[in-house]
Amino acid sequence: MAKVIVSLVNERQPASFQFATSLTRGPLVCDICIMDRATSGECWEVVTLPRAANRARWKSLYEERLRAAGLIVPDFMDPFTDFLPPDPRYLLARAASEDVDAAASIELQSLVYGVVPPGFVQHLPHEGNAPPLEPGGMYDLFLLGHDSGHLTFAGP
């Protein structure tokens, strides 16, 4: 995992960003999310095609690792919310999630708000365009995947 450097290139509509790592490549990401700090709501999210379909892969990998460790998680329990570290069921869930996300990550060097990058699909909103960023509004950009990064920025 490499440290990601995120910079806001254009703060006007549409906002644009550039990404770099301490290595000589762009970050490997599978999920990009921009959230409105005032509402704690997601404004726009895009995910890679493999990440969009990885829930079944994560569940299979997680169950395989639980069996190998001799552990079970009842169907009504969520390993991320019902268990906390250092519980091995939580740690196995987190490791399986990171492995699946790393495999679903692709290199990304830049992003324009509202424009779905190649290899990604829009997850939120489910239909239509990304909502406009409010002037002076505060937002968080999150990059998740093999590499991760974060930037807080103001709307145009």
Secondary structure, DSSP 4 states (H G I P E B T S, - for coil): --BEEEEEEE-SSSPEEEEEESSSS--EESEEEEEETTTTEEEEEEEEHHHHT-HHHHHHHHHHHHHHHT----TT--TTTS--TT-HHHHHHHHHHHHHHHHT-EE--EEETT-PPTTEEEEESSSSPPPPPPTT-EEEEEEESSSBEEEEEE--
